[in-house]
Amino acid sequence: MPSLAVLAPIVIPLVAAAVITAFGLARVDLGRIACAFGAWGSVAALLVVWLSVRSTQQLHLGPLGFGSSLLLRIDAVGFAFGLIVTVPAAVLLSLQPRTWQEATVAIVGVAAAVTAVEAGGVVLTALAGGTAATLAVVQLDTEEVKAPHPSWGVLLGAWLALSWAGVIFEVGAGTDGFSAVPVASLTVPVFALIAVAALGASGLFPWRSWPSQLWSRPSLRAAGMSVATLYPLGFYLLVREYEFGDGRYPQPALNVVLAGLGVAVALGAAIRAQGAANRREFLGEVIPGFGGFALMTIALGTPLGLVAGLLSLATAGALTACLALLPDRSGLPSLVAIAAAVGLPPGLAFGARVLGLESTFEAGNSIGLIGLAGAATWVVWVAAAARAVGLPAGRGHAVAETFPRIALAIAAATIVAGPALAAFQSSFADPAQGEVMTGSAAGSVAGGLVTVETVSTVLPALTLFIPLVAMAVLVYAFAATAPVRGQARPALFTMPGRETSARLWAAIRAARLPEQYRSVVDLRAIEPAAAGGHAVLWLAALAALVFAVTR
């Protein structure tokens, strides 16, 4: 396989964007055809480049600046995260209608996200991630400027923190390459800087952050694309930190802190989900819930935990496409989507969470308590799902952008694919964890196409989950098919001080500079200017970032 093939997953979407723009300027809207070609072409290129050799392929395009290089590579980690990003994005771009301007920005955002996971160094990853974040904000504000959207300043600040870490690597180690940085260079302060960047990039906080706020928008076209392309990138950074540290974080306490934060993120989403006023609010907490469980297991520092985290992220990617296509009404698609989202057996989410909880107990010490908290959080999620079945649908989005049969097929596929958990683990997640945890032996995971073998047990995924699938089909076939009617149900519990904290946050957001200073410092004016369709400003900002971190 020639090394230039590494460029294909990036170049194909860019070519599609150029074609869409050229025809759009000629008043010919290619619409979903060119988008589908660009996005699915990127997926196909990733599959061909990796599956043909199953080893790292890289391309060096010259120096990017002092100590950093323009290096692109596709290894097992890049392949896994590349698919997590591109497959749901390809589904959405192939189905949902967009103007040619929106399609161009969306497909370029896919190329930027793929560049971030293919980048061979920290600085290039930061530049590509900052570009993807900027394009996501442009998509959201172009669609509806007053609807909820992430703060461009916060997102860009996260990627600036990552670029800062890259500069530290360049100065201290002479390189910022993921595979070239010495283990001793990953000190606790540098690790913390990268971790803060990862948490900020994906909005991994216990409170309601942008991954859940976006699902309350009147249209979910830009929301689905933003979550698909941006949300996995923070986890990508946390996984790459294992490569810096030869399979481990600098201090075991860091694993405990991040795993505990993961439980807090999942629990916060579960609490909001069980108190949701309608089904749209419940579904808006699904992806943050998956993210919390994935953060909990990835941070454990064991191969089994990392495998469980990658399986959770892959399932979350599929459900991102499902939720963006799901109509806001009762029916079988909503019911199956809720079942898939909450992790009912024998779905992929169920298998990933079982492996994740098992990994916490195998890790031992205080991590076992985190596993108990994770199990309790899962129980809250199941209760929230039972309540969500009878909730009113909530605010509906345009019929033209909903595809109930496709959403049903995606949700059902994540459930029916449960028996293939061992196959996904061995072919998708295992190579990625082996890439970054070569120096780790604790909590090993093995198996094949039928079973998942861990230190303490053997999970016969194929032989155990197939009967569960058959039972589920029989139950549905013989059960009554009366439609579920929306009805008000009380929440299980409410968080104390929630209204007080909401009022405090509203007061903070309402704070304004005195009039005489607004002409000097107007930070709020920067974000609308950057996301208002004027590309010159944010391109100049990215150019300034490139100059700052490479000179």
C-alpha positions as CSV (number, residue, x, y, z in Angstrom):
1,M,0.0,0.0,0.0
2,P,1.6,3.3,-1.0
3,S,2.1,5.8,1.7
4,L,0.0,8.5,-0.2
5,A,-3.0,6.3,0.5
6,V,-3.0,7.8,4.0
7,L,-4.2,11.1,2.5
8,A,-7.3,9.5,0.9
9,P,-9.7,9.6,3.9
10,I,-8.9,13.4,4.1
11,V,-8.7,14.3,0.5
12,I,-11.9,12.6,-0.7
13,P,-14.2,14.7,1.5
14,L,-12.2,17.8,0.5
15,V,-12.7,17.0,-3.2
16,A,-16.4,16.5,-2.6
17,A,-16.5,19.9,-0.8
18,A,-14.8,21.5,-3.8
19,V,-17.2,19.9,-6.3
20,I,-20.2,21.0,-4.2
21,T,-18.9,24.6,-4.0
22,A,-18.2,24.7,-7.7
23,F,-21.6,23.5,-8.7
24,G,-23.3,25.6,-6.0
25,L,-21.8,28.7,-7.4
26,A,-23.2,27.7,-10.8
27,R,-26.6,27.4,-9.1
28,V,-26.6,23.6,-9.3
29,D,-27.2,22.0,-5.9
30,L,-25.7,18.5,-5.8
31,G,-27.1,18.1,-2.3
32,R,-26.8,14.7,-0.7
33,I,-25.2,13.0,-3.7
34,A,-21.8,14.6,-3.4
35,C,-21.9,14.6,0.4
36,A,-22.6,10.8,0.4
37,F,-19.7,10.3,-2.0
38,G,-17.3,12.3,0.1
39,A,-18.3,10.8,3.5
40,W,-18.6,7.2,2.4
41,G,-15.5,7.6,0.3
42,S,-13.6,8.5,3.5
43,V,-15.0,5.4,5.3
44,A,-14.0,3.2,2.4
45,A,-10.5,4.7,2.2
46,L,-10.0,4.0,5.9
47,L,-11.1,0.4,5.5
48,V,-8.9,-0.2,2.5
49,V,-5.8,1.4,3.9
50,W,-6.0,-0.5,7.3
51,L,-7.5,-3.8,6.3
52,S,-5.1,-4.3,3.4
53,V,-2.0,-4.4,5.7
54,R,-3.3,-4.2,9.3
55,S,-0.2,-2.3,10.4
56,T,0.7,1.4,10.8
57,Q,0.9,3.4,7.6
58,Q,2.3,6.9,7.7
59,L,3.2,9.8,5.4
60,H,5.7,12.5,6.2
61,L,4.9,15.8,4.3
62,G,7.7,17.9,5.7
63,P,8.2,20.1,8.7
64,L,5.4,22.0,10.3
65,G,7.6,24.1,12.4
66,F,10.3,23.8,15.1
67,G,10.2,20.3,16.6
68,S,6.9,19.3,14.9
69,S,6.3,17.8,11.5
70,L,3.4,17.4,9.1
71,L,3.1,13.6,9.7
72,L,-0.1,11.7,9.0
73,R,-0.5,8.1,10.0
74,I,-3.2,5.4,10.2
75,D,-2.7,3.0,13.0
76,A,-5.2,0.9,14.9
77,V,-6.3,3.8,17.1
78,G,-6.6,6.2,14.2
79,F,-8.6,3.5,12.3
80,A,-11.0,2.9,15.2
81,F,-11.7,6.6,15.9
82,G,-11.8,7.4,12.2
83,L,-14.7,5.0,11.8
84,I,-16.4,6.3,15.0
85,V,-16.3,9.8,13.4
86,T,-17.0,9.1,9.7
87,V,-19.7,6.4,9.7
88,P,-22.4,8.3,11.6
89,A,-21.4,11.5,9.7
90,A,-21.8,9.6,6.4
91,V,-25.2,8.3,7.4
92,L,-26.5,11.8,8.2
93,L,-24.9,13.5,5.2
94,S,-26.4,10.9,2.9
95,L,-30.0,11.4,4.2
96,Q,-30.7,14.8,5.6
97,P,-31.2,17.7,3.2
98,R,-28.8,20.7,3.3
99,T,-28.1,23.7,1.3
100,W,-24.9,23.5,-0.7
101,Q,-23.3,26.0,1.7
102,E,-24.2,23.9,4.7
103,A,-23.1,20.7,2.9
104,T,-19.7,22.2,2.1
105,V,-19.0,23.2,5.7
106,A,-20.2,19.8,7.0
107,I,-18.1,17.7,4.7
108,V,-15.0,19.9,5.4
109,G,-15.7,19.4,9.1
110,V,-15.5,15.6,8.6
111,A,-12.2,16.1,6.8
112,A,-10.9,18.2,9.7
113,A,-11.9,15.6,12.3
114,V,-10.3,12.8,10.3
115,T,-7.1,14.9,10.1
116,A,-7.2,15.2,13.9
117,V,-7.2,11.4,14.4
118,E,-4.7,10.8,11.6
119,A,-2.2,13.5,12.8
120,G,1.1,12.0,14.0
121,G,1.8,14.9,16.4
122,V,0.2,16.9,19.1
123,V,0.4,20.3,17.4
124,L,-1.2,19.0,14.2
125,T,-3.9,17.3,16.1
126,A,-4.6,20.6,17.9
127,L,-4.8,22.6,14.7
128,A,-7.1,20.0,13.0
129,G,-9.3,19.8,16.1
130,G,-9.6,23.6,16.4
131,T,-10.6,23.6,12.7
132,A,-13.3,20.9,13.3
133,A,-14.6,22.8,16.3
134,T,-14.8,26.1,14.4
135,L,-16.6,24.5,11.5
136,A,-19.1,22.8,13.9
137,V,-19.9,26.2,15.4
138,V,-20.3,27.7,11.9
139,Q,-22.7,24.9,11.0
140,L,-24.8,25.4,14.1
141,D,-25.0,29.2,13.9
142,T,-25.7,29.1,10.1
143,E,-28.6,26.8,10.8
144,E,-30.1,28.8,13.8
145,V,-28.0,31.4,15.5
146,K,-30.3,31.7,18.6
147,A,-30.5,27.9,19.3
148,P,-28.2,26.3,21.9
149,H,-24.7,25.8,20.7
150,P,-21.2,25.3,22.3
151,S,-19.1,28.3,23.1
152,W,-16.5,28.7,20.3
153,G,-14.2,30.2,22.9
154,V,-14.4,27.2,25.2
155,L,-13.9,24.7,22.4
156,L,-10.9,26.6,20.9
157,G,-9.5,27.1,24.4
158,A,-9.4,23.3,24.8
159,W,-7.4,22.9,21.6
160,L,-5.1,25.8,22.5
161,A,-4.4,23.9,25.7
162,L,-3.4,20.9,23.6
163,S,-1.2,23.0,21.4
164,W,0.4,24.3,24.6
165,A,1.2,20.7,25.6
166,G,2.6,20.1,22.2
167,V,5.0,23.1,22.5
168,I,6.1,21.8,25.9
169,F,7.0,18.5,24.3
170,E,8.8,20.2,21.5
171,V,10.9,22.3,23.9
172,G,11.6,19.5,26.4
173,A,11.9,16.5,24.1
174,G,12.5,18.0,20.7
175,T,9.4,16.4,19.2
176,D,5.7,16.2,19.7
177,G,5.1,12.9,17.9
178,F,2.8,10.5,19.6
179,S,5.2,7.6,19.1
180,A,8.4,9.6,19.6
181,V,7.9,11.5,22.8
182,P,10.0,10.0,25.7
183,V,8.0,8.5,28.5
184,A,9.7,10.8,31.0
185,S,8.3,13.9,29.2
186,L,4.7,13.0,30.2
187,T,4.8,14.7,33.6
188,V,1.8,15.2,35.7
189,P,1.3,18.9,34.7
190,V,1.6,18.0,31.0
191,F,-0.8,15.1,31.5
192,A,-3.3,17.4,33.3
193,L,-3.0,19.9,30.4
194,I,-3.9,17.3,27.8
195,A,-6.7,15.9,30.1
196,V,-8.2,19.3,30.5
197,A,-8.1,19.8,26.7
198,A,-9.8,16.4,26.3
199,L,-12.6,17.1,28.8
200,G,-13.2,20.6,27.3
201,A,-13.2,19.3,23.7
202,S,-15.9,16.7,24.4
203,G,-17.8,18.6,27.1
204,L,-17.2,15.8,29.7
205,F,-18.7,17.5,32.8
206,P,-21.3,16.4,35.3
207,W,-23.5,19.3,34.5
208,R,-25.5,19.8,31.3
209,S,-23.0,20.7,28.7
210,W,-23.1,21.1,24.9
211,P,-23.5,17.4,23.9
212,S,-26.9,17.4,25.6
213,Q,-27.9,21.0,24.9
214,L,-27.6,20.5,21.1
215,W,-30.4,18.0,21.1
216,S,-32.9,20.7,22.2
217,R,-32.4,22.6,18.9
218,P,-35.4,23.0,16.6
219,S,-33.4,21.2,13.8
220,L,-31.0,18.4,14.5
221,R,-29.1,18.5,11.2
222,A,-26.1,20.5,12.5
223,A,-26.5,19.0,16.0
224,G,-26.0,15.4,14.8
225,M,-23.0,16.3,12.7
226,S,-21.4,18.3,15.5
227,V,-21.7,15.5,18.0
228,A,-20.5,12.9,15.5
229,T,-17.4,14.8,14.5
230,L,-16.4,16.6,17.8
231,Y,-17.5,14.3,20.7
232,P,-15.1,11.4,20.1
233,L,-12.0,13.7,19.8
234,G,-11.6,14.2,23.5
235,F,-11.6,10.5,24.2
236,Y,-9.0,10.1,21.4
237,L,-6.7,12.4,23.4
238,L,-7.1,10.3,26.5
239,V,-6.3,7.1,24.6
240,R,-3.2,8.7,23.1
241,E,-2.0,9.6,26.5
242,Y,-1.4,5.9,27.1
243,E,0.9,5.9,24.1
244,F,2.9,8.7,25.7
245,G,3.2,6.9,29.0
246,D,4.0,3.4,27.6
247,G,0.6,2.0,28.5
248,R,0.0,4.0,31.7
249,Y,-0.7,7.4,33.1
250,P,2.0,9.1,35.1
251,Q,0.4,8.5,38.5
252,P,-2.3,5.9,39.5
253,A,-4.2,8.7,41.3
254,L,-4.9,10.2,37.9
255,N,-6.7,7.1,36.8
256,V,-8.9,7.2,39.9
257,V,-9.7,10.9,39.4
258,L,-10.7,10.5,35.7
259,A,-12.6,7.3,36.3
260,G,-14.5,9.0,39.2
261,L,-15.3,11.9,36.9
262,G,-16.6,9.5,34.3
263,V,-19.1,8.1,36.8
264,A,-20.1,11.6,37.8
265,V,-20.7,12.5,34.1
266,A,-22.8,9.3,33.6
267,L,-24.7,9.9,36.9
268,G,-25.4,13.5,36.1
269,A,-26.8,12.5,32.7
270,A,-28.9,9.8,34.3
271,I,-30.4,12.2,36.9
272,R,-31.3,14.7,34.2
273,A,-32.8,11.8,32.1
274,Q,-35.0,10.5,34.8
275,G,-36.3,14.0,35.5
276,A,-36.9,14.8,31.8
277,A,-40.2,16.5,30.9
278,N,-40.4,14.9,27.5
279,R,-38.8,12.2,25.4
280,R,-36.6,14.6,23.5
281,E,-35.0,15.7,26.8
282,F,-34.4,12.1,27.8
283,L,-32.8,11.2,24.5
284,G,-30.6,14.3,24.7
285,E,-28.8,12.8,27.7
286,V,-28.1,9.5,26.0
287,I,-24.8,10.5,24.4
288,P,-23.4,12.2,27.6
289,G,-24.4,9.0,29.4
290,F,-22.4,6.8,27.0
291,G,-19.5,9.3,27.3
292,G,-19.5,9.0,31.1
293,F,-19.3,5.2,31.0
294,A,-16.6,5.4,28.3
295,L,-14.6,7.8,30.3
296,M,-14.9,5.7,33.4
297,T,-13.5,2.6,31.7
298,I,-10.9,4.2,29.5
299,A,-9.4,5.9,32.5
300,L,-8.9,2.6,34.4
301,G,-5.6,2.0,32.7
302,T,-6.4,-1.7,31.9
303,P,-6.7,-3.3,28.5
304,L,-10.2,-4.6,29.3
305,G,-11.3,-1.1,30.4
306,L,-10.0,0.5,27.2
307,V,-11.7,-2.2,25.1
308,A,-15.0,-1.5,26.9
309,G,-14.6,2.2,26.4
310,L,-14.0,1.9,22.7
311,L,-17.1,-0.4,22.3
312,S,-19.1,2.2,24.2
313,L,-17.9,5.0,21.9
314,A,-18.7,2.9,18.8
315,T,-22.2,2.3,20.0
316,A,-22.6,6.0,20.9
317,G,-21.6,6.9,17.4
318,A,-24.3,4.7,15.9
319,L,-26.9,6.1,18.2
320,T,-25.8,9.7,17.3
321,A,-27.0,9.0,13.8
322,C,-30.1,7.2,15.1
323,L,-31.2,10.1,17.4
324,A,-30.6,12.7,14.7
325,L,-32.9,10.8,12.3
326,L,-35.6,9.8,14.9
327,P,-38.9,11.6,14.7
328,D,-40.4,13.2,17.8
329,R,-43.4,10.9,18.1
330,S,-44.4,7.7,19.8
331,G,-44.0,4.4,18.0
332,L,-41.7,1.4,17.5
333,P,-38.7,3.5,16.4
334,S,-38.7,5.5,19.6
335,L,-39.2,2.4,21.8
336,V,-36.3,0.5,20.2
337,A,-34.1,3.5,20.3
338,I,-34.7,3.9,24.1
339,A,-34.0,0.2,24.6
340,A,-30.7,0.4,22.7
341,A,-29.7,3.6,24.4
342,V,-30.2,2.4,27.9
343,G,-28.2,-0.8,27.4
344,L,-30.8,-3.5,27.6
345,P,-29.7,-7.0,26.8
346,P,-28.4,-8.4,24.5
347,G,-27.3,-5.2,22.7
348,L,-23.8,-3.9,22.2
349,A,-24.3,-1.3,24.8
350,F,-25.2,-4.0,27.3
351,G,-22.1,-6.0,26.5
352,A,-19.9,-2.9,26.7
353,R,-21.2,-2.0,30.1
354,V,-20.9,-5.5,31.4
355,L,-17.2,-5.6,30.3
356,G,-16.7,-2.1,31.7
357,L,-18.1,-2.9,35.1
358,E,-16.1,-6.1,35.2
359,S,-12.9,-4.1,34.4
360,T,-13.5,-1.9,37.4
361,F,-13.6,-4.9,39.7
362,E,-10.6,-6.5,38.1
363,A,-8.6,-3.3,38.6
364,G,-9.1,-3.7,42.4
365,N,-8.5,-1.3,45.3
366,S,-10.7,1.8,45.3
367,I,-11.6,1.3,41.6
368,G,-14.0,-1.3,42.7
369,L,-16.1,1.3,44.5
370,I,-16.2,3.3,41.2
371,G,-17.6,0.1,39.6
372,L,-20.4,-0.1,42.3
373,A,-21.2,3.6,41.5
374,G,-21.3,2.7,37.8
375,A,-23.7,-0.2,38.4
376,A,-26.0,2.1,40.5
377,T,-25.9,4.7,37.7
378,W,-26.9,2.0,35.2
379,V,-29.9,1.2,37.4
380,V,-31.0,4.8,37.4
381,W,-30.7,4.8,33.6
382,V,-33.0,1.8,33.3
383,A,-35.5,3.5,35.5
384,A,-35.3,6.6,33.5
385,A,-35.9,4.6,30.3
386,A,-39.0,3.0,31.7
387,R,-40.3,6.5,32.6
388,A,-39.4,7.9,29.2
389,V,-41.5,5.4,27.3
390,G,-44.7,7.1,28.5
391,L,-43.5,10.7,28.2
392,P,-44.8,13.1,25.6
393,A,-42.6,13.4,22.5
394,G,-41.5,17.0,23.0
395,R,-40.6,19.6,20.4
396,G,-40.6,18.1,17.0
397,H,-38.1,18.8,14.2
398,A,-38.8,19.0,10.5
399,V,-40.2,15.8,8.9
400,A,-37.9,16.2,6.0
401,E,-34.9,15.5,8.2
402,T,-36.3,12.5,10.0
403,F,-36.1,8.9,8.7
404,P,-37.9,6.7,11.2
405,R,-37.2,3.4,9.4
406,I,-33.5,4.2,9.2
407,A,-33.4,5.2,12.8
408,L,-35.3,2.0,13.7
409,A,-32.8,-0.1,11.7
410,I,-29.8,1.5,13.4
411,A,-31.2,1.1,16.9
412,A,-32.2,-2.5,16.2
413,A,-28.8,-3.2,14.7
414,T,-27.0,-2.2,17.9
415,I,-29.3,-4.7,19.8
416,V,-29.1,-7.6,17.3
417,A,-25.3,-7.1,17.0
418,G,-24.9,-8.0,20.7
419,P,-24.0,-11.6,19.9
420,A,-21.1,-10.2,17.7
421,L,-19.6,-8.5,20.8
422,A,-16.6,-10.9,20.8
423,A,-16.0,-10.2,17.1
424,F,-16.1,-6.5,17.6
425,Q,-13.8,-6.8,20.5
426,S,-11.2,-8.9,18.7
427,S,-11.2,-7.0,15.4
428,F,-12.0,-3.4,16.3
429,A,-11.1,-2.7,19.9
430,D,-8.3,-5.1,20.7
431,P,-5.9,-3.8,18.0
432,A,-6.4,-0.2,19.3
433,Q,-5.6,-1.1,22.9
434,G,-2.6,-3.1,21.8
435,E,-1.3,-0.1,20.0
436,V,-1.2,2.1,23.1
437,M,-0.8,-0.5,25.9
438,T,2.1,-2.5,24.8
439,G,3.8,-2.0,28.2
440,S,0.7,-3.0,30.2
441,A,0.0,-6.6,31.3
442,A,-2.7,-6.0,34.1
443,G,-6.3,-6.8,33.2
444,S,-5.5,-8.5,29.9
445,V,-8.3,-9.4,27.5
446,A,-8.4,-12.2,24.9
447,G,-10.9,-14.3,23.0
448,G,-12.0,-14.8,19.5
449,L,-15.3,-14.6,17.5
450,V,-17.3,-16.4,20.1
451,T,-16.1,-15.5,23.6
452,V,-14.4,-12.6,25.5
453,E,-11.9,-13.9,27.9
454,T,-10.7,-11.8,30.8
455,V,-8.6,-12.4,33.9
456,S,-11.5,-13.5,36.1
457,T,-14.1,-14.9,33.7
458,V,-15.2,-15.9,30.2
459,L,-18.1,-14.2,28.5
460,P,-19.7,-16.5,25.9
461,A,-21.1,-13.6,23.9
462,L,-22.3,-15.5,20.9
463,T,-23.9,-18.5,22.6
464,L,-25.4,-16.4,25.4
465,F,-26.7,-13.4,23.5
466,I,-28.3,-15.3,20.5
467,P,-30.9,-16.9,22.7
468,L,-31.6,-13.5,24.2
469,V,-32.2,-12.1,20.8
470,A,-34.5,-14.9,19.9
471,M,-36.5,-14.4,23.2
472,A,-36.8,-10.7,22.5
473,V,-38.2,-11.4,19.0
474,L,-40.7,-13.9,20.4
475,V,-41.8,-11.5,23.1
476,Y,-42.4,-8.8,20.6
477,A,-44.2,-11.1,18.2
478,F,-46.7,-12.4,20.8
479,A,-47.0,-9.2,22.9
480,A,-49.9,-6.7,22.5
481,T,-49.0,-4.0,19.9
482,A,-51.2,-1.2,21.3
483,P,-49.6,2.2,20.9
484,V,-48.0,3.7,24.0
485,R,-49.8,6.8,25.0
486,G,-48.0,9.8,26.5
487,Q,-48.7,10.4,30.1
488,A,-47.2,12.5,32.8
489,R,-45.1,10.6,35.3
490,P,-43.3,12.0,38.3
491,A,-39.5,11.9,38.4
492,L,-37.8,9.4,40.7
493,F,-36.1,12.2,42.6
494,T,-34.9,15.7,42.1
495,M,-31.5,17.1,42.8
496,P,-31.4,19.5,45.9
497,G,-30.3,23.0,45.0
498,R,-30.9,22.5,41.3
499,E,-33.1,25.7,41.0
500,T,-30.6,27.7,43.1
501,S,-27.7,26.7,40.9
502,A,-29.7,27.4,37.8
503,R,-30.5,30.9,39.0
504,L,-26.9,31.5,39.9
505,W,-25.7,30.3,36.5
506,A,-28.3,32.5,34.8
507,A,-27.0,35.5,36.8
508,I,-23.4,34.8,35.8
509,R,-24.4,34.5,32.1
510,A,-26.4,37.7,32.3
511,A,-23.4,39.7,33.7
512,R,-22.3,42.5,31.3
513,L,-19.3,44.9,31.1
514,P,-20.0,48.5,31.8
515,E,-20.9,50.5,28.7
516,Q,-17.7,52.5,28.8
517,Y,-15.6,49.3,28.5
518,R,-17.5,47.5,25.8
519,S,-15.7,49.2,23.0
520,V,-12.4,48.0,24.4
521,V,-13.3,44.4,25.5
522,D,-16.3,42.7,23.9
523,L,-15.6,39.0,24.2
524,R,-19.2,38.1,23.3
525,A,-18.8,39.8,19.9
526,I,-15.9,37.6,18.9
527,E,-18.0,34.3,18.7
528,P,-20.8,35.7,16.6
529,A,-18.3,37.3,14.3
530,A,-16.4,34.0,13.9
531,A,-19.5,31.9,13.4
532,G,-21.5,34.4,11.3
533,G,-20.4,32.9,8.0
534,H,-17.4,35.2,7.5
535,A,-14.6,32.7,7.0
536,V,-11.8,35.3,7.0
537,L,-11.8,35.9,10.7
538,W,-11.5,32.3,11.9
539,L,-9.1,31.4,9.2
540,A,-6.9,34.3,10.4
541,A,-7.2,33.0,13.9
542,L,-6.1,29.5,12.9
543,A,-3.2,31.0,10.9
544,A,-2.2,32.9,14.0
545,L,-2.4,29.7,16.0
546,V,-0.2,27.9,13.6
547,F,2.4,30.7,13.7
548,A,2.3,30.9,17.5
549,V,2.9,27.2,18.2
550,T,5.5,26.6,15.5
551,R,7.7,29.6,15.9
